[in-house]
Structures are given as structure tokens and as C-alpha cells.
Amino acid sequence: MKKIKLNYFVDMIMALSFMIASVSGLIFFPFSDGVRRYISVDFLGIPRNNWKIIHDWSGLILVLTVVLHLILHWKWIVCMTKNFVRRKKKDKC
């Protein structure tokens, strides 16, 4: 797979997992403390326990894709960091 396609695929999976983790996190937010966390909440017909599983897995996928994204862009990150530190000659990244 070409690097451009791999970057696109990783970024799309990262964006999708971010959206899913965010939405599922917002579903839990009002019920996060005390006894209310034991209330069974069905949202979009999906029980709370299933939302927790969705939230956990999407969060894990998000972390893995962020790490992969950083690995794929490591040379660029190093080059840009060097450019910020140097004051004279700038390298093209």
C-alpha cells in the first residue's frame, strides 16, 4: 500500500474512532457520578453496557491509530522540530 493511501486510511479510522468515543463519552457524561452510574440508559436502542464496550474499544482504536499516525509522520515531526530550534537555515520537510 502506498504511503499516501496508508496515511489516509489511518487518518479516517482515527477520525471515526474519535467521533465514536466522543459521542459515547457524552452519553455517559450526565450519568457519571454516584448512584446514577448504575441507571440503565438505552440510547438509540443500545443498552448502557454496550455503549461502554463501544466507548472502550473506540478509545483503544483511537490510541493505536494516533501512535501509528505519529510513527508514519516521525521524520516530518523531527524535521519541523529542528526548524523551530534552528534560527538560520531551514530544511524543507
Backbone as a printed PyTorch tensor [residue, N CA C, xyz], in Angstrom:
tensor([[[  0.8520,  -1.1820,   0.0000],
         [  0.0000,   0.0000,   0.0000],
         [  0.8960,   1.2420,   0.0000]],

        [[  0.5630,   2.1940,  -0.8510],
         [  1.3440,   3.4210,  -0.9040],
         [  1.1710,   4.2080,   0.3880]],

        [[  2.1980,   4.9900,   0.7210],
         [  2.1830,   5.7340,   1.9790],
         [  1.0150,   6.7190,   2.0400]],

        [[  0.6770,   7.3440,   0.9190],
         [ -0.4320,   8.3080,   0.9060],
         [ -1.7470,   7.6170,   1.2460]],

        [[ -1.9720,   6.4420,   0.6520],
         [ -3.2030,   5.6960,   0.9360],
         [ -3.2210,   5.2050,   2.3780]],

        [[ -2.0690,   4.7620,   2.8660],
         [ -1.9830,   4.3070,   4.2540],
         [ -2.2680,   5.4570,   5.2150]],

        [[ -1.6900,   6.6400,   4.9470],
         [ -1.9640,   7.8170,   5.7760],
         [ -3.4500,   8.1460,   5.7850]],

        [[ -4.0630,   8.1200,   4.6070],
         [ -5.4910,   8.4190,   4.5020],
         [ -6.3120,   7.4160,   5.3080]],

        [[ -6.0040,   6.1310,   5.1490],
         [ -6.7270,   5.0820,   5.8560],
         [ -6.5780,   5.2420,   7.3730]],

        [[ -5.3610,   5.4590,   7.8420],
         [ -5.1100,   5.6410,   9.2820],
         [ -5.8580,   6.8660,   9.8000]],

        [[ -5.8020,   7.9700,   9.0500],
         [ -6.4730,   9.2020,   9.4810],
         [ -7.9880,   9.0430,   9.5270]],

        [[ -8.5650,   8.3160,   8.5700],
         [-10.0150,   8.1080,   8.5680],
         [-10.4430,   7.2260,   9.7420]],

        [[ -9.6980,   6.1650,  10.0060],
         [-10.0040,   5.3040,  11.1590],
         [ -9.8510,   6.0960,  12.4500]],

        [[ -8.8170,   6.9320,  12.5290],
         [ -8.5920,   7.7610,  13.7160],
         [ -9.7510,   8.7380,  13.9120]],

        [[-10.1980,   9.3880,  12.8430],
         [-11.3050,  10.3430,  12.9440],
         [-12.5990,   9.6460,  13.3420]],

        [[-12.8760,   8.4990,  12.7420],
         [-14.1000,   7.7590,  13.0640],
         [-14.0880,   7.2850,  14.5180]],

        [[-12.9690,   6.7410,  14.9690],
         [-12.9000,   6.2710,  16.3590],
         [-12.9870,   7.4400,  17.3350]],

        [[-12.4290,   8.6070,  16.9610],
         [-12.5590,   9.8020,  17.8010],
         [-14.0250,  10.2070,  17.9320]],

        [[-14.7540,  10.2200,  16.8110],
         [-16.1690,  10.6100,  16.8590],
         [-16.9860,   9.6330,  17.6960]],

        [[-16.7440,   8.3500,  17.5260],
         [-17.4910,   7.3420,  18.2870],
         [-17.1660,   7.4490,  19.7750]],

        [[-15.8950,   7.5870,  20.1230],
         [-15.5060,   7.7190,  21.5340],
         [-16.0810,   8.9950,  22.1340]],

        [[-16.1250,  10.0670,  21.3600],
         [-16.6730,  11.3350,  21.8600],
         [-18.1680,  11.2330,  22.1140]],

        [[-18.9000,  10.6930,  21.1570],
         [-20.3580,  10.5670,  21.3140],
         [-20.6850,   9.6340,  22.4700]],

        [[-20.0080,   8.4940,  22.5380],
         [-20.2940,   7.5690,  23.6370],
         [-19.8840,   8.1660,  24.9770]],

        [[-18.8310,   8.9670,  25.0050],
         [-18.4440,   9.6580,  26.2400],
         [-19.4850,  10.6690,  26.6700]],

        [[-20.0660,  11.3810,  25.7040],
         [-21.1250,  12.3430,  26.0290],
         [-22.3820,  11.6490,  26.5320]],

        [[-22.6260,  10.4440,  26.0750],
         [-23.7750,   9.6790,  26.5700],
         [-23.5750,   9.3530,  28.0460]],

        [[-22.3380,   9.0230,  28.4480],
         [-22.0540,   8.6960,  29.8470],
         [-21.9580,   9.9190,  30.7420]],

        [[-21.6330,  11.0670,  30.2010],
         [-21.3360,  12.2550,  30.9970],
         [-22.4110,  12.6040,  32.0260]],

        [[-23.7030,  12.6820,  31.6650],
         [-24.6970,  13.0520,  32.6850],
         [-24.8930,  11.9880,  33.7630]],

        [[-24.4390,  10.7700,  33.4980],
         [-24.6430,   9.6700,  34.4330],
         [-23.3300,   9.1900,  35.0320]],

        [[-22.3790,  10.0950,  35.2150],
         [-21.0380,   9.6580,  35.5850],
         [-20.7860,   9.5300,  37.0850]],

        [[-21.5950,  10.1420,  37.9380],
         [-21.2460,  10.1170,  39.3560],
         [-22.3250,   9.4580,  40.2140]],

        [[-21.8780,   8.8980,  41.3270],
         [-22.7810,   8.3570,  42.3310],
         [-23.6380,   7.2080,  41.8330]],

        [[-24.8560,   7.1540,  42.3650],
         [-25.7920,   6.0760,  42.0590],
         [-26.2450,   6.1320,  40.6050]],

        [[-26.2220,   7.3300,  40.0190],
         [-26.7310,   7.4660,  38.6550],
         [-25.9630,   6.6110,  37.6530]],

        [[-24.7260,   6.2370,  37.9730],
         [-23.9760,   5.4290,  37.0100],
         [-24.5430,   4.0160,  36.8820]],

        [[-25.3830,   3.6200,  37.8400],
         [-25.9920,   2.2910,  37.7700],
         [-27.3340,   2.3080,  37.0560]],

        [[-27.7710,   3.4770,  36.6270],
         [-29.0280,   3.5820,  35.9020],
         [-28.8240,   3.0020,  34.5120]],

        [[-29.7600,   2.1750,  34.1000],
         [-29.6830,   1.6070,  32.7600],
         [-30.2090,   2.6260,  31.7650]],

        [[-29.3790,   3.0100,  30.8250],
         [-29.7550,   4.0040,  29.8320],
         [-29.6730,   3.3610,  28.4560]],

        [[-30.7840,   3.4180,  27.7450],
         [-30.7760,   2.9880,  26.3560],
         [-30.7510,   4.2340,  25.4940]],

        [[-29.7480,   4.3380,  24.6550],
         [-29.6440,   5.4610,  23.7330],
         [-29.5440,   4.8700,  22.3360]],

        [[-30.4320,   5.2990,  21.4650],
         [-30.5380,   4.7560,  20.1100],
         [-30.7800,   3.2470,  20.1460]],

        [[-31.4680,   2.7920,  21.1850],
         [-31.7900,   1.3780,  21.3150],
         [-30.6340,   0.5060,  21.7730]],

        [[-29.5320,   1.1280,  22.1680],
         [-28.3530,   0.3750,  22.6130],
         [-28.2160,   0.5330,  24.1230]],

        [[-28.1730,  -0.5870,  24.8770],
         [-28.0520,  -0.5040,  26.3390],
         [-26.7210,   0.1060,  26.7850]],

        [[-26.7210,   0.6130,  28.0190],
         [-25.5450,   1.2860,  28.5890],
         [-24.3000,   0.4030,  28.5650]],

        [[-24.4460,  -0.8720,  28.9150],
         [-23.2790,  -1.7690,  28.9220],
         [-22.6500,  -1.8810,  27.5400]],

        [[-23.4860,  -1.9180,  26.5130],
         [-22.9580,  -1.9830,  25.1510],
         [-22.2750,  -0.6750,  24.7640]],

        [[-22.8250,   0.4650,  25.2490],
         [-22.1740,   1.7500,  24.9810],
         [-20.7990,   1.7940,  25.6290]],

        [[-20.6770,   1.1820,  26.8150],
         [-19.3720,   1.1510,  27.4860],
         [-18.3710,   0.3480,  26.6670]],

        [[-18.8110,  -0.7760,  26.1290],
         [-17.9350,  -1.5970,  25.2850],
         [-17.5330,  -0.8210,  24.0270]],

        [[-18.5050,  -0.1680,  23.3930],
         [-18.2270,   0.6410,  22.2030],
         [-17.2340,   1.7480,  22.5450]],

        [[-17.4480,   2.4090,  23.6860],
         [-16.5780,   3.5060,  24.1140],
         [-15.1490,   3.0060,  24.3670]],

        [[-15.0290,   1.8950,  25.0670],
         [-13.7040,   1.3490,  25.3820],
         [-12.9460,   0.9430,  24.1170]],

        [[-13.6100,   0.2320,  23.2210],
         [-12.9390,  -0.2290,  22.0020],
         [-12.5990,   0.9250,  21.0650]],

        [[-13.5080,   1.8820,  20.9320],
         [-13.2000,   3.0190,  20.0530],
         [-12.0550,   3.8480,  20.6370]],

        [[-11.9880,   3.9640,  21.9550],
         [-10.8730,   4.6580,  22.5950],
         [ -9.5550,   3.9380,  22.3700]],

        [[ -9.5670,   2.6190,  22.4560],
         [ -8.3620,   1.8290,  22.2100],
         [ -7.9070,   1.9680,  20.7550]],

        [[ -8.8530,   1.8870,  19.8320],
         [ -8.5240,   2.0600,  18.4120],
         [ -7.9780,   3.4600,  18.1650]],

        [[ -8.5460,   4.4570,  18.8270],
         [ -8.0590,   5.8300,  18.6890],
         [ -6.6030,   5.9430,  19.1400]],

        [[ -6.2830,   5.3820,  20.2840],
         [ -4.9050,   5.4410,  20.7930],
         [ -3.9470,   4.7390,  19.8280]],

        [[ -4.3280,   3.5730,  19.3420],
         [ -3.4620,   2.8310,  18.4200],
         [ -3.2480,   3.5850,  17.1110]],

        [[ -4.2970,   4.2000,  16.5830],
         [ -4.1400,   4.9350,  15.3230],
         [ -3.3520,   6.2310,  15.5140]],

        [[ -3.4640,   6.8600,  16.6820],
         [ -2.6430,   8.0490,  16.9540],
         [ -1.1630,   7.6530,  16.9940]],

        [[ -0.8570,   6.5400,  17.6400],
         [  0.5300,   6.0630,  17.6890],
         [  1.0250,   5.7510,  16.2770]],

        [[  0.2130,   5.0640,  15.4810],
         [  0.5910,   4.7560,  14.1040],
         [  0.7620,   6.0340,  13.2810]],

        [[ -0.1070,   7.0030,  13.4890],
         [ -0.0140,   8.3000,  12.8060],
         [  1.3160,   8.9850,  13.1430]],

        [[  1.6920,   8.9680,  14.4030],
         [  2.9680,   9.5680,  14.8130],
         [  4.1600,   8.8330,  14.1980]],

        [[  4.0770,   7.5200,  14.1370],
         [  5.1520,   6.7340,  13.5200],
         [  5.2770,   7.0770,  12.0370]],

        [[  4.1490,   7.1730,  11.3480],
         [  4.1680,   7.4740,   9.9130],
         [  4.6940,   8.8730,   9.6100]],

        [[  4.5400,   9.7990,  10.5570],
         [  4.9500,  11.1790,  10.3330],
         [  6.1880,  11.5690,  11.1450]],

        [[  6.9230,  10.5850,  11.6640],
         [  8.0240,  10.8750,  12.5770],
         [  9.1140,  11.7240,  11.9290]],

        [[  9.4770,  11.4180,  10.6800],
         [ 10.5250,  12.2060,  10.0110],
         [ 10.1030,  13.6700,   9.8940]],

        [[  8.8580,  13.9010,   9.5540],
         [  8.3490,  15.2680,   9.4290],
         [  8.3680,  15.9760,  10.7830]],

        [[  7.9770,  15.2680,  11.8340],
         [  7.9670,  15.8490,  13.1810],
         [  9.3820,  16.2530,  13.5910]],

        [[ 10.3570,  15.3740,  13.3550],
         [ 11.7540,  15.6730,  13.6950],
         [ 12.2510,  16.8620,  12.8810]],

        [[ 11.9630,  16.8790,  11.5840],
         [ 12.4130,  17.9680,  10.7150],
         [ 11.8120,  19.3050,  11.1520]],

        [[ 10.5330,  19.3330,  11.4310],
         [  9.8820,  20.5770,  11.8580],
         [ 10.4180,  21.0500,  13.2070]],

        [[ 10.6880,  20.1110,  14.1070],
         [ 11.2490,  20.4720,  15.4090],
         [ 12.6280,  21.0970,  15.2360]],

        [[ 13.4360,  20.5140,  14.3550],
         [ 14.7570,  21.0950,  14.0790],
         [ 14.6150,  22.4950,  13.4950]],

        [[ 13.6450,  22.6900,  12.6100],
         [ 13.4290,  24.0140,  12.0150],
         [ 13.0240,  25.0430,  13.0600]],

        [[ 12.2490,  24.6610,  14.0330],
         [ 11.8460,  25.5930,  15.0840],
         [ 13.0150,  25.9450,  15.9990]],

        [[ 13.8980,  24.9730,  16.2210],
         [ 15.0310,  25.1950,  17.1150],
         [ 16.1110,  26.0310,  16.4300]],

        [[ 16.3710,  25.7460,  15.1660],
         [ 17.3890,  26.4940,  14.4190],
         [ 16.8840,  27.8970,  14.1200]],

        [[ 17.8130,  28.8150,  14.0250],
         [ 17.4230,  30.1870,  13.7020],
         [ 17.8460,  30.5750,  12.2910]],

        [[ 18.8220,  29.8850,  11.7350],
         [ 19.3570,  30.2820,  10.4300],
         [ 18.6940,  29.4960,   9.3070]],

        [[ 19.3450,  28.4380,   8.8730],
         [ 18.8880,  27.6790,   7.7160],
         [ 17.7220,  26.7610,   8.0810]],

        [[ 16.6920,  26.8120,   7.2560],
         [ 15.5300,  25.9490,   7.4480],
         [ 15.5630,  24.8300,   6.4120]],

        [[ 15.3200,  23.6180,   6.8540],
         [ 15.2310,  22.4750,   5.9400],
         [ 13.8080,  22.3610,   5.4170]],

        [[ 13.6880,  21.8290,   4.1990],
         [ 12.3520,  21.5240,   3.6840],
         [ 11.9330,  20.1820,   4.2470]],

        [[ 10.7710,  20.1480,   4.7990],
         [ 10.2970,  18.9020,   5.4180],
         [  9.3620,  18.1670,   4.4920]]])
